[in-house]
């Protein structure tokens, strides 16, 4: 698979994964802002004082970056394993 096709397939897979992620947003009086969160990614929360949609969009971007980093790590690891087997 060429590099562009592989990248496109990876991005498509991340988008499919993202469709299964549940998000929620609520008003946080303590922060005086909308708080966006996902149970699947408890370490990631985003606040936005003006817009719940902006909070969700920012959280969506952060989760996408995590999924991309995980996918890249898996790809590098599987490529490294394949190279190791080929050299053996």
PyMOL commands that set and color helices and strands:
alter all, ss='L'
color gray80, all
select helices_A, chain A and resi 3-19+39-41+52-87
alter helices_A, ss='H'
color red, helices_A
select strands_A, chain A and resi 24-28+33-37+45-48
alter strands_A, ss='S'
color yellow, strands_A
deselect
rebuild
show_as cartoon
